[in-house]
Amino acid sequence: MSESASVRGSWIENPASGERIRIRTSAADSGGEVLAWELRLAPGGRVPSGHVHPAQEERFTIVEGRMRFRVDGHSRVVGPGQTVTVAPGARHHFANAGPNEAFVLVETRPAMRMEELLEVAAELARGRHGRARRLPGLVDLLLFMDEFRSEVRAPYFAGVVGLVVRAIVRVAGLFGAGGHYRRLRVTRGTGR
């Protein structure tokens, strides 16, 4: 992803999920209070898996199209003018429930490193050769989960999953695994 990907007006595109994201208000703009972004989700598009944001609230306001949300086991389909608020710690998943692209305004509070997470997830979805893929390689996925553990976690058994992820990440580091992820992160300017 180019350096300009986080600049308002450019798109973060995730070919695996069908998401196109444009940042409206960055963490820097809001003093870390909020990340406001627009989400364009292709027909059939969906977030790759259910997840939890341990310390962040997400608010989704549908502008166009229909979206299906599953929040803490309860599913609902919403359309234009409706808002779904996901409390910190709530298990959730969302997908486009209609035949056309959905347009959704999203606010994440506090912003934390969510913008960076969205950018890295999109980059991982392109894979090593720029082709779309549903999931990154296992080591890349584990490194991603470890790096962004404050922003996103597995929806079930998060404590155990976190311990296993950190243990595997340490072992992978000892054996030099994860070079692709590390190169991607250095290229993105984080040096991690």
Salt bridges, closest charged atoms under 4 A:
ASP29 OD2 - ARG8 NH1 1.96
GLU33 OE2 - ARG109 NH1 3.12
GLU38 OE2 - ARG22 NH2 3.21
GLU38 OE1 - ARG24 NE 3.01
GLU38 OE2 - ARG40 NE 3.57
GLU57 OE2 - ARG59 NH2 3.32
GLU58 OE1 - HIS53 NE2 3.09
GLU58 OE1 - HIS92 NE2 3.00
ASP72 OD1 - ARG91 NH1 3.76
GLU101 OE2 - ARG20 NH2 3.18
GLU101 OE1 - ARG40 NH1 3.80
GLU107 OE1 - ARG109 NH2 3.11
GLU116 OE1 - ARG113 NE 3.11
GLU116 OE2 - ARG185 NH2 2.28
GLU116 OE2 - ARG192 NH1 3.66
GLU119 OE1 - ARG188 NH2 2.36
GLU123 OE1 - ARG126 NH2 3.25
ASP140 OD2 - HIS180 ND1 2.60
ASP146 OD1 - ARG149 NH1 2.81
GLU147 OE2 - ARG113 NH2 2.66
GLU147 OE2 - ARG185 NH2 2.67
GLU147 OE2 - ARG192 NH1 3.47
